[in-house]
Amino acid sequence: MDASLGGTAPRFFTASFYKFVALPDHAALQAPLQALCLAHRVKGLVLLAPEGINGGLSGAAADVQSVIDHLRQDPRLADLTPQMAWAKQPPFHRMKVRLKKEIVTMGVPGIDPAQMAGTYVAPKDWNALIADPDVVLIDTRNDYEVALGTFAGAINPEIDNFSQLPAWLSETPALRPAGGAPPKVAMFCTGGIRCEKSTALLRQMGFAEVFHLQGGILEYLAQTPVEQSRWQGECFVFDERVSVGHGLQPGGLGLCRNCRQTLNEEDQKSPWFELGVSCAHCHASTSEDRKRNARERQRQWALQQWRAPLLLAGPA
């Protein structure tokens, strides 16, 4: 445990990672990886597809590292570089390794991010790039993510899911050639995976100068001092932390597990809010049967949280 965190509350080590790489045998990787994660009491979600791997894991630091070491034994994943953080609450509550057609669904055949992705820009160089008035800055995330925070001056495509981005890119006036030449484009997303695929698409569309934030918003927030930051708000994450800020510190938002709506402090004080069951946004439209099932799920989740410190500590 990182002593700098202080306190005696249990801490959960988290690792998120992805890599676009040809994995024609991805199905054969599923069972051994699932078994290893269960043996180490690691929880999370890992997606395997012919185009690569995408995942998030949580547990004791040594156990999560054991899983990462196992993945790196495959020469194709030897340079896998996870983003590491700590959480006070368990970010995941089960372990699943799934087989998918794509590790991030765009739905455009022939895109090869491993060969065609745009130019990586390190977090330390990102501010200078996006300060260039000739650069079109695009947030590739979903609208509900953008609503929590984004970079100053970024364009929000106002999409509900990533598969809608290709149509927006082909239609938006922001990308129309000026003086006969396509503009320079900078793109960003949470961890970098959507940017690699979207910049590969832009290059396929004929854009020559395409850049994306290496490591995504999370790496920028981890490395950039607040006083130098061009980030505004919080960054939505797809786990129980809901959002993070600079230094990857968990934000103050909650999440309705029924309708997946993010909830601020006032939302959580609403008389219609019931933890793990419903909120003011969905209370009236949720049946009593669904509420009853959700209450039992919440009871099991609370019990799992109570047991978590004992599981992390391991046998006496």
Backbone hydrogen bonds in HBPLUS format (Angstrom, degrees):
<---DONOR---> <-ACCEPTOR-->    atom                        ^
c    i                          cat <-CA-CA->   ^        H-A-AA   ^      H-
h    n   atom  resd res      DA  || num        DHA   H-A  angle D-A-AA Bond
n    s   type  num  typ     dist DA aas  dist angle  dist       angle   num
A0005-LEU N   A0002-ASP O   3.03 MM   3  5.78 166.0  2.05 120.8 125.4     1
A0006-GLY N   A0003-ALA O   3.14 MM   3  5.70 147.0  2.26 113.5 120.8     2
A0012-PHE N   A0087-ALA O   2.75 MM  75  5.04 164.4  1.77 153.8 158.8     3
A0087-ALA N   A0012-PHE O   2.87 MM  75  5.04 141.4  2.02 134.5 146.8     4
A0013-PHE N   A0059-GLY O   2.99 MM  46  5.42 145.8  2.11 157.6 157.3     5
A0059-GLY N   A0013-PHE O   3.00 MM  46  5.42 146.1  2.12 143.9 154.6     6
A0014-THR N   A0085-ALA O   2.83 MM  71  5.26 169.6  1.85 158.0 155.6     7
A0085-ALA N   A0014-THR O   3.08 MM  71  5.26 148.4  2.18 141.8 144.3     8
A0015-ALA N   A0057-LEU O   2.93 MM  42  5.25 155.4  1.99 144.7 149.0     9
A0057-LEU N   A0015-ALA O   2.81 MM  42  5.25 157.7  1.86 150.0 157.7    10
A0016-SER N   A0083-GLN O   3.01 MM  67  5.21 155.8  2.07 139.3 146.5    11
A0083-GLN N   A0016-SER O   2.75 MM  67  5.21 160.3  1.78 153.8 159.2    12
A0017-PHE N   A0055-GLY O   2.92 MM  38  5.44 162.2  1.95 153.5 155.8    13
A0055-GLY N   A0017-PHE O   2.83 MM  38  5.44 169.3  1.84 157.9 157.2    14
A0019-LYS N   A0053-ILE O   2.87 MM  34  5.45 147.7  1.97 153.7 154.0    15
A0053-ILE N   A0019-LYS O   3.03 MM  34  5.45 153.1  2.10 147.2 154.1    16
A0021-VAL N   A0051-GLU O   2.85 MM  30  5.51 136.4  2.04 120.6 132.2    17
A0023-LEU N   A0050-PRO O   2.89 MM  27  4.66 170.5  1.90 131.0 133.5    18
A0026-HIS N   A0023-LEU O   3.06 MM   3  5.16 142.2  2.21 124.6 120.0    19
A0028-ALA N   A0025-ASP O   2.94 MM   3  5.59 136.1  2.14 118.6 129.5    20
A0029-LEU N   A0026-HIS O   3.08 MM   3  5.29 147.4  2.19 103.7 113.5    21
A0030-GLN N   A0027-ALA O   3.33 MM   3  5.53 154.8  2.40 104.0 110.9    22
A0033-LEU N   A0029-LEU O   3.34 MM   4  6.27 156.6  2.40 145.4 152.0    23
A0034-GLN N   A0030-GLN O   2.97 MM   4  6.17 163.2  1.99 159.5 164.7    24
A0035-ALA N   A0031-ALA O   2.98 MM   4  6.13 167.1  2.00 157.4 160.7    25
A0036-LEU N   A0032-PRO O   3.03 MM   4  6.15 156.2  2.08 143.0 149.3    26
A0037-CYS N   A0033-LEU O   3.02 MM   4  6.21 164.9  2.04 152.4 155.9    27
A0038-LEU N   A0034-GLN O   3.06 MM   4  6.27 163.4  2.09 151.6 156.1    28
A0039-ALA N   A0035-ALA O   2.93 MM   4  6.10 155.5  1.99 146.4 153.5    29
A0040-HIS N   A0036-LEU O   3.06 MM   4  6.29 142.0  2.21 144.8 154.2    30
A0042-VAL N   A0037-CYS O   2.89 MM   5  4.96 166.8  1.90 152.8 151.3    31
A0041-ARG N   A0038-LEU O   3.12 MM   3  4.90 161.8  2.15 101.6 106.5    32
A0043-LYS N   A0058-SER O   2.95 MM  15  5.36 167.8  1.97 159.9 160.8    33
A0058-SER N   A0043-LYS O   2.75 MM  15  5.36 136.1  1.94 155.9 167.1    34
A0044-GLY N   A0094-ARG O   2.82 MM  50  6.05 144.7  1.94 132.0 141.3    35
A0096-LYS N   A0044-GLY O   3.06 MM  52  6.42 146.1  2.17 141.6 151.9    36
A0045-LEU N   A0056-GLY O   2.98 MM  11  5.55 145.7  2.10 152.3 163.0    37
A0056-GLY N   A0045-LEU O   2.89 MM  11  5.55 151.1  1.97 149.6 159.2    38
A0046-VAL N   A0096-LYS O   3.00 MM  50  6.46 156.6  2.06 155.5 161.8    39
A0098-ARG N   A0046-VAL O   2.83 MM  52  6.26 159.2  1.87 167.0 172.7    40
A0047-LEU N   A0054-ASN O   2.64 MM   7  5.12 172.6  1.65 161.8 164.5    41
A0054-ASN N   A0047-LEU O   3.03 MM   7  5.12 149.5  2.12 146.0 150.4    42
A0048-LEU N   A0098-ARG O   2.86 MM  50  6.18 157.5  1.91 164.3 171.9    43
A0100-LYS N   A0048-LEU O   2.82 MM  52  5.97 161.2  1.85 159.4 160.9    44
A0049-ALA N   A0052-GLY O   3.00 MM   3  5.34 157.1  2.05 164.8 164.6    45
A0052-GLY N   A0049-ALA O   3.01 MM   3  5.34 163.3  2.04 114.2 119.4    46
A0063-ASP N   A0060-ALA O   3.03 MM   3  5.32 119.7  2.40 104.2 119.3    47
A0064-VAL N   A0060-ALA O   2.96 MM   4  6.25 165.7  1.98 165.9 170.1    48
A0065-GLN N   A0061-ALA O   2.95 MM   4  6.09 159.9  1.99 149.2 155.4    49
A0066-SER N   A0062-ALA O   3.01 MM   4  6.18 141.4  2.16 135.3 145.2    50
A0067-VAL N   A0063-ASP O   3.24 MM   4  6.62 148.6  2.34 145.3 152.2    51
A0067-VAL N   A0064-VAL O   3.15 MM   3  5.27 122.1  2.50  97.3 111.0    52
A0068-ILE N   A0064-VAL O   3.06 MM   4  6.42 159.8  2.10 150.8 156.5    53
A0069-ASP N   A0065-GLN O   2.83 MM   4  6.03 160.3  1.87 151.0 156.4    54
A0070-HIS N   A0066-SER O   3.02 MM   4  6.21 149.4  2.11 138.3 146.4    55
A0071-LEU N   A0067-VAL O   3.02 MM   4  6.38 157.8  2.07 150.7 155.8    56
A0072-ARG N   A0068-ILE O   2.97 MM   4  6.26 156.4  2.03 151.3 157.9    57
A0073-GLN N   A0070-HIS O   3.17 MM   3  5.33 149.3  2.26 101.4 110.5    58
A0074-ASP N   A0071-LEU O   3.14 MM   3  5.86 160.4  2.18 117.2 122.5    59
A0077-LEU N   A0074-ASP O   2.75 MM   3  5.37 155.4  1.81 124.8 132.8    60
A0078-ALA N   A0075-PRO O   3.46 MM   3  4.96 170.3  2.47  97.0  98.4    61
A0080-LEU N   A0077-LEU O   3.03 MM   3  5.27 158.4  2.08 120.7 119.3    62
A0240-GLU N   A0091-PRO O   3.35 MM 149  4.61 162.1  2.38 116.7 121.7    63
A0115-GLN N   A0112-ASP O   3.03 MM   3  5.66 149.8  2.12 117.1 124.9    64
A0116-MET N   A0112-ASP O   2.83 MM   4  5.80 150.6  1.91 153.5 162.5    65
A0117-ALA N   A0113-PRO O   3.28 MM   4  4.69 147.1  2.40 122.5 119.5    66
A0119-THR N   A0210-VAL O   2.87 MM  91  6.24 160.8  1.91 156.2 150.4    67
A0212-HIS N   A0119-THR O   2.98 MM  93  6.23 154.3  2.05 155.2 153.5    68
A0121-VAL N   A0212-HIS O   2.93 MM  91  5.92 137.3  2.12 161.2 160.4    69
A0214-GLN N   A0121-VAL O   2.90 MM  93  5.39 172.0  1.91 137.8 140.2    70
A0125-ASP N   A0122-ALA O   2.88 MM   3  5.40 150.6  1.96 118.3 127.3    71
A0126-TRP N   A0123-PRO O   3.27 MM   3  5.05 153.6  2.34  97.7 105.4    72
A0129-LEU N   A0125-ASP O   3.34 MM   4  6.63 156.6  2.40 147.3 153.7    73
A0130-ILE N   A0126-TRP O   3.03 MM   4  6.32 170.7  2.04 167.2 167.0    74
A0131-ALA N   A0127-ASN O   3.06 MM   4  6.09 124.7  2.38 139.0 152.3    75
A0132-ASP N   A0129-LEU O   3.13 MM   3  5.62 159.9  2.17 112.5 118.7    76
A0135-VAL N   A0132-ASP O   3.07 MM   3  5.57 168.5  2.08 120.5 123.6    77
A0136-VAL N   A0184-LYS O   2.89 MM  48  6.19 171.4  1.89 151.4 152.9    78
A0186-ALA N   A0136-VAL O   2.87 MM  50  6.08 166.4  1.89 150.6 152.9    79
A0155-ILE N   A0137-LEU O   2.84 MM  18  6.13 161.5  1.87 147.7 152.6    80
A0138-ILE N   A0186-ALA O   2.85 MM  48  6.24 163.4  1.88 163.9 169.6    81
A0188-PHE N   A0138-ILE O   3.24 MM  50  6.72 143.5  2.38 162.1 167.5    82
A0139-ASP N   A0155-ILE O   3.06 MM  16  5.98 179.1  2.06 159.9 160.1    83
A0140-THR N   A0188-PHE O   3.11 MM  48  6.13 171.2  2.12 171.5 174.3    84
A0145-GLU N   A0142-ASN O   2.99 MM   3  5.40 134.9  2.20 109.3 121.8    85
A0146-VAL N   A0142-ASN O   3.09 MM   4  6.44 160.5  2.13 155.3 161.2    86
A0143-ASP N   A0159-ILE O   2.76 MM  16  5.45 161.6  1.79 171.3 168.5    87
A0147-ALA N   A0143-ASP O   2.99 MM   4  6.20 145.8  2.11 147.1 156.4    88
A0148-LEU N   A0145-GLU O   3.11 MM   3  5.68 149.3  2.21 112.3 119.9    89
A0149-GLY N   A0146-VAL O   3.09 MM   3  5.35 134.6  2.30 104.7 116.8    90
A0234-GLU N   A0148-LEU O   2.97 MM  86  5.51 163.2  2.00 132.1 130.9    91
A0150-THR N   A0232-GLN O   2.94 MM  82  5.50 139.5  2.11 149.6 158.5    92
A0232-GLN N   A0150-THR O   2.90 MM  82  5.50 156.7  1.96 147.2 154.8    93
A0154-ALA N   A0151-PHE O   3.10 MM   3  5.59 159.1  2.14 140.7 138.0    94
A0152-ALA N   A0230-ARG O   3.14 MM  78  5.98 163.6  2.17 166.3 169.9    95
A0164-GLN N   A0161-ASN O   3.02 MM   3  5.84 165.1  2.04 123.3 128.1    96
A0165-LEU N   A0162-PHE O   2.99 MM   3  5.43 160.2  2.03 114.6 121.0    97
A0168-TRP N   A0164-GLN O   3.40 MM   4  6.69 160.0  2.44 148.0 153.7    98
A0168-TRP N   A0165-LEU O   3.00 MM   3  5.06 111.5  2.49 100.2 117.0    99
A0169-LEU N   A0165-LEU O   2.87 MM   4  6.10 162.8  1.90 166.0 170.9   100
A0170-SER N   A0166-PRO O   3.11 MM   4  6.33 149.1  2.21 145.4 152.9   101
A0171-GLU N   A0168-TRP O   3.11 MM   3  5.19 142.3  2.26 100.1 111.1   102
A0172-THR N   A0168-TRP O   2.87 MM   4  5.75 149.6  1.96 162.8 166.2   103
A0175-LEU N   A0172-THR O   3.35 MM   3  6.05 164.5  2.37 117.0 120.2   104
A0176-ARG N   A0173-PRO O   3.14 MM   3  5.29 169.9  2.15 112.4 114.7   105
A0178-ALA N   A0181-ALA O   3.11 MM   3  5.65 146.3  2.23 151.8 141.7   106
A0185-VAL N   A0209-GLU O   3.00 MM  24  6.46 161.7  2.04 157.1 162.8   107
A0211-PHE N   A0185-VAL O   2.78 MM  26  6.14 159.4  1.82 159.2 166.2   108
A0187-MET N   A0211-PHE O   2.88 MM  24  6.29 152.7  1.96 143.7 151.0   109
A0213-LEU N   A0187-MET O   3.25 MM  26  6.75 147.6  2.37 159.6 169.1   110
A0217-ILE N   A0189-CYS O   2.90 MM  28  6.11 161.7  1.94 155.4 161.5   111
A0218-LEU N   A0190-THR O   3.03 MM  28  6.02 171.4  2.03 170.4 167.7   112
A0196-GLU N   A0192-GLY O   3.13 MM   4  6.37 155.0  2.20 150.8 156.2   113
A0197-LYS N   A0193-ILE O   3.41 MM   4  6.70 158.9  2.46 144.9 149.5   114
A0198-SER N   A0194-ARG O   2.90 MM   4  6.08 159.1  1.95 147.8 154.4   115
A0199-THR N   A0195-CYS O   2.77 MM   4  5.80 161.0  1.80 153.6 157.9   116
A0200-ALA N   A0196-GLU O   3.14 MM   4  6.15 148.7  2.24 133.1 141.5   117
A0201-LEU N   A0197-LYS O   3.05 MM   4  6.31 147.5  2.16 139.7 148.2   118
A0202-LEU N   A0198-SER O   3.01 MM   4  6.30 156.9  2.06 144.3 149.9   119
A0203-ARG N   A0199-THR O   2.96 MM   4  6.20 158.4  2.01 148.3 153.6   120
A0204-GLN N   A0200-ALA O   3.01 MM   4  6.24 149.0  2.11 140.5 149.2   121
A0205-MET N   A0201-LEU O   2.92 MM   4  6.23 134.3  2.13 141.1 154.6   122
A0205-MET N   A0202-LEU O   2.99 MM   3  4.85 124.4  2.31  90.7 106.0   123
A0207-PHE N   A0202-LEU O   3.03 MM   5  5.54 167.0  2.05 146.6 142.5   124
A0206-GLY N   A0203-ARG O   3.06 MM   3  5.10 157.7  2.11 101.0 107.9   125
A0216-GLY N   A0213-LEU O   3.05 MM   3  5.16 159.7  2.09 119.8 122.9   126
A0219-GLU N   A0215-GLY O   3.36 MM   4  4.96 153.2  2.44 121.5 122.5   127
A0220-TYR N   A0216-GLY O   3.19 MM   4  6.52 157.6  2.25 148.9 155.7   128
A0221-LEU N   A0217-ILE O   2.82 MM   4  6.07 163.1  1.85 160.5 164.1   129
A0222-ALA N   A0218-LEU O   2.97 MM   4  6.12 140.6  2.13 138.3 149.4   130
A0223-GLN N   A0219-GLU O   3.04 MM   4  6.16 143.7  2.18 144.0 151.9   131
A0224-THR N   A0220-TYR O   2.85 MM   4  5.65 157.7  1.90 156.8 161.3   132
A0247-GLY N   A0221-LEU O   2.89 MM  26  5.73 177.0  1.89 133.2 132.1   133
A0228-GLN N   A0225-PRO O   2.98 MM   3  5.44 150.8  2.07 113.5 122.4   134
A0229-SER N   A0226-VAL O   3.12 MM   3  5.08 157.3  2.18 104.5 111.6   135
A0235-CYS N   A0244-VAL O   2.86 MM   9  5.29 172.0  1.87 158.8 161.5   136
A0244-VAL N   A0235-CYS O   2.91 MM   9  5.29 146.8  2.02 137.1 146.4   137
A0237-VAL N   A0242-VAL O   2.86 MM   5  5.27 163.5  1.88 127.5 130.5   138
A0242-VAL N   A0239-ASP O   3.07 MM   3  5.83 157.1  2.13 125.8 130.8   139
A0243-SER N   A0241-ARG O   2.72 MM   2  5.53 144.3  1.85 104.3  93.6   140
A0251-GLY N   A0243-SER O   2.70 MM   8  5.07 168.1  1.71 130.5 129.3   141
A0245-GLY N   A0249-GLN O   2.85 MM   4  5.37 149.7  1.95 144.5 153.6   142
A0248-LEU N   A0245-GLY O   2.91 MM   3  5.20 132.4  2.14 139.2 139.4   143
A0254-GLY N   A0263-LEU O   2.79 MM   9  4.83 172.4  1.80 149.8 152.5   144
A0263-LEU N   A0254-GLY O   2.87 MM   9  4.83 163.9  1.90 128.6 128.5   145
A0256-CYS N   A0261-GLN O   3.01 MM   5  5.39 168.8  2.02 152.3 155.8   146
A0260-ARG N   A0256-CYS O   2.72 MM   4  4.93 136.0  1.91 142.3 151.6   147
A0268-GLN N   A0264-ASN O   3.10 MM   4  6.41 150.6  2.19 151.5 159.3   148
A0269-LYS N   A0266-GLU O   3.02 MM   3  5.09 149.3  2.11 101.2 110.9   149
A0270-SER N   A0267-ASP O   3.24 MM   3  5.39 159.7  2.29 103.6 109.7   150
A0273-PHE N   A0270-SER O   3.04 MM   3  5.32 164.8  2.07 111.1 115.9   151
A0274-GLU N   A0278-SER O   2.91 MM   4  5.41 171.4  1.92 149.7 148.7   152
A0277-VAL N   A0274-GLU O   2.80 MM   3  5.32 161.3  1.84 144.7 145.3   153
A0278-SER N   A0274-GLU O   3.17 MM   4  5.41 156.0  2.23 139.5 146.6   154
A0282-CYS N   A0279-CYS O   3.12 MM   3  5.55 139.1  2.29 108.7 118.8   155
A0283-HIS N   A0279-CYS O   2.74 MM   4  5.37 138.6  1.91 166.1 172.0   156
A0285-SER N   A0282-CYS O   3.11 MM   3  5.36 129.9  2.37 104.2 117.6   157
A0286-THR N   A0283-HIS O   3.36 MM   3  5.45 165.6  2.38 105.8 109.9   158
A0291-LYS N   A0287-SER O   2.96 MM   4  6.28 156.1  2.02 148.0 155.3   159
A0292-ARG N   A0288-GLU O   2.87 MM   4  6.03 156.3  1.93 146.7 153.0   160
A0293-ASN N   A0289-ASP O   3.00 MM   4  6.26 159.8  2.04 149.5 154.3   161
A0294-ALA N   A0290-ARG O   2.89 MM   4  6.06 152.9  1.96 145.3 153.5   162
A0295-ARG N   A0291-LYS O   2.89 MM   4  6.15 149.8  1.98 148.3 155.9   163
A0296-GLU N   A0292-ARG O   3.24 MM   4  6.56 153.6  2.31 143.9 149.9   164
A0297-ARG N   A0293-ASN O   2.99 MM   4  6.28 153.8  2.06 144.9 152.7   165
A0298-GLN N   A0294-ALA O   2.81 MM   4  6.04 153.4  1.88 148.9 156.3   166
A0299-ARG N   A0295-ARG O   2.92 MM   4  6.15 148.9  2.01 141.4 149.9   167
A0300-GLN N   A0296-GLU O   3.02 MM   4  6.30 156.1  2.08 147.3 152.9   168
A0301-TRP N   A0297-ARG O   2.91 MM   4  6.16 151.7  1.99 144.2 152.8   169
A0302-ALA N   A0298-GLN O   2.88 MM   4  6.11 159.5  1.92 150.7 155.3   170
A0303-LEU N   A0299-ARG O   3.04 MM   4  6.23 153.2  2.11 142.9 150.3   171
A0304-GLN N   A0300-GLN O   2.94 MM   4  6.17 149.6  2.04 142.6 151.0   172
A0305-GLN N   A0301-TRP O   2.95 MM   4  6.30 149.7  2.05 147.0 155.1   173
A0306-TRP N   A0302-ALA O   3.06 MM   4  6.34 153.4  2.13 144.7 151.4   174
A0307-ARG N   A0303-LEU O   3.07 MM   4  6.35 145.2  2.19 142.4 151.8   175
A0308-ALA N   A0304-GLN O   2.94 MM   4  6.03 129.1  2.20 140.7 154.5   176
A0308-ALA N   A0305-GLN O   3.21 MM   3  5.04 133.8  2.43  91.7 104.2   177
A0310-LEU N   A0307-ARG O   2.97 MM   3  5.49 124.0  2.29 114.8 128.9   178
A0311-LEU N   A0307-ARG O   3.11 MM   4  6.41 152.0  2.19 151.8 160.3   179
A0312-LEU N   A0308-ALA O   2.95 MM   4  6.18 157.6  2.00 157.7 163.5   180
A0313-ALA N   A0309-PRO O   3.05 MM   4  6.15 148.0  2.15 138.2 146.6   181
A0314-GLY N   A0310-LEU O   3.17 MM   4  6.37 139.3  2.35 138.0 147.5   182
